[in-house]
Amino acid sequence: MDIFKICIIAIISVIIILTIKPQMANISVLISIVSGVIIFMMVIPILEEVISSVLDIVSMLDIGMEHIGIILKIIGISYICEFSSQICIDAGESAIASKIELAGKVLIMFISIPVITRLLSLITSLMP
């Protein structure tokens, strides 16, 4: 299973980071970033399968692709912002991390406007 590989990479990275952090803090941050990228790259094929399955379900249910596309973009933005934010926190830059999170939230709000508009339109059409 891939989760075992991911966990082994993470544990080995943490052990290396804890060992060298007192002497070489800069290198420990780089090891953290590299291990995070490696884990992220291992997850991408699984994520592709999930997206493919969601698209198959959407095509069977005949739901508007524009709304599903928006939802997938929102999920992608949240994952990317979380990943980037955690890298900044690992590097000791929590101020930048909070700005990334804010930017992600604003972008998600902006992208979700068509879905919210459609939902409100549907609600008002159901009202007498």
C-alpha positions as CSV (number, residue, x, y, z in Angstrom):
1,M,0.0,0.0,0.0
2,D,1.1,3.5,-0.8
3,I,0.2,4.8,2.7
4,F,3.0,2.6,4.2
5,K,5.5,4.1,1.8
6,I,4.3,7.6,2.6
7,C,4.5,7.0,6.3
8,I,8.0,5.5,6.1
9,I,9.2,8.5,4.1
10,A,7.6,10.9,6.6
11,I,9.1,9.1,9.7
12,I,12.5,8.9,8.2
13,S,12.4,12.6,7.2
14,V,11.3,13.5,10.7
15,I,14.1,11.5,12.3
16,I,16.7,13.1,10.0
17,I,15.2,16.6,10.6
18,L,15.3,16.1,14.4
19,T,18.8,14.8,14.2
20,I,20.3,17.7,12.2
21,K,18.1,20.6,13.2
22,P,20.2,21.8,16.1
23,Q,23.3,22.0,13.9
24,M,21.8,22.8,10.5
25,A,18.4,24.4,10.8
26,N,18.3,25.6,7.1
27,I,19.0,22.1,5.8
28,S,16.3,20.6,8.0
29,V,13.7,23.0,6.4
30,L,14.9,21.9,3.0
31,I,14.5,18.3,3.9
32,S,11.0,19.0,5.2
33,I,10.1,20.7,1.9
34,V,11.6,17.9,-0.2
35,S,9.9,15.2,1.8
36,G,6.6,17.0,1.5
37,V,7.0,17.3,-2.3
38,I,7.9,13.6,-2.6
39,I,4.8,12.7,-0.6
40,F,2.6,15.0,-2.7
41,M,4.0,13.5,-5.9
42,M,3.1,10.0,-4.5
43,V,-0.5,11.2,-3.9
44,I,-1.0,12.7,-7.4
45,P,-1.8,9.4,-9.2
46,I,-4.4,8.6,-6.5
47,L,-5.9,12.1,-6.8
48,E,-6.1,11.6,-10.6
49,E,-8.1,8.4,-10.1
50,V,-10.5,10.2,-7.6
51,I,-11.1,13.1,-10.1
52,S,-11.7,10.6,-12.9
53,S,-14.2,8.7,-10.7
54,V,-16.0,11.9,-9.8
55,L,-16.2,12.9,-13.4
56,D,-17.6,9.5,-14.3
57,I,-20.3,9.9,-11.6
58,V,-21.1,13.4,-12.8
59,S,-21.5,12.2,-16.4
60,M,-23.9,9.4,-15.3
61,L,-26.0,11.8,-13.2
62,D,-26.1,14.5,-15.9
63,I,-25.0,17.3,-13.6
64,G,-23.7,20.5,-15.0
65,M,-19.9,20.1,-15.5
66,E,-19.3,23.8,-14.8
67,H,-20.4,23.4,-11.2
68,I,-18.4,20.2,-10.7
69,G,-15.4,22.0,-12.3
70,I,-15.8,24.8,-9.7
71,I,-16.0,22.3,-6.9
72,L,-12.8,20.5,-8.0
73,K,-11.0,23.9,-8.3
74,I,-12.1,24.7,-4.8
75,I,-10.7,21.4,-3.5
76,G,-7.5,22.0,-5.4
77,I,-7.1,25.5,-4.1
78,S,-7.6,24.3,-0.5
79,Y,-5.1,21.5,-0.8
80,I,-2.4,23.8,-2.4
81,C,-2.9,26.5,0.1
82,E,-2.8,24.1,3.0
83,F,0.4,22.5,1.6
84,S,2.1,25.8,1.0
85,S,1.0,27.2,4.4
86,Q,2.4,24.2,6.2
87,I,5.7,24.6,4.4
88,C,5.8,28.2,5.5
89,I,5.0,27.2,9.1
90,D,7.8,24.6,9.0
91,A,10.2,27.3,7.9
92,G,9.1,29.5,10.8
93,E,7.1,32.0,8.7
94,S,3.7,31.8,10.2
95,A,2.8,35.3,9.0
96,I,3.3,34.3,5.4
97,A,1.4,31.1,6.0
98,S,-1.6,33.1,7.3
99,K,-1.5,35.3,4.2
100,I,-1.6,32.2,2.0
101,E,-4.6,30.9,3.9
102,L,-6.4,34.3,3.5
103,A,-5.6,34.4,-0.2
104,G,-7.0,30.8,-0.6
105,K,-10.2,31.7,1.2
106,V,-10.8,34.8,-0.9
107,L,-10.1,32.9,-4.1
108,I,-12.5,30.2,-3.0
109,M,-15.2,32.8,-2.3
110,F,-14.6,34.4,-5.7
111,I,-14.7,31.1,-7.6
112,S,-17.8,29.9,-5.8
113,I,-19.9,32.9,-6.8
114,P,-21.6,31.2,-9.8
115,V,-22.6,28.2,-7.6
116,I,-23.9,30.5,-4.9
117,T,-25.8,32.5,-7.5
118,R,-27.3,29.4,-9.0
119,L,-28.3,28.1,-5.6
120,L,-30.0,31.4,-4.6
121,S,-31.8,31.5,-7.9
122,L,-33.1,27.9,-7.4
123,I,-34.2,28.8,-3.8
124,T,-36.1,31.9,-5.0
125,S,-37.8,30.0,-7.8
126,L,-39.1,27.5,-5.3
127,M,-40.6,30.2,-3.1
128,P,-44.3,31.1,-3.7
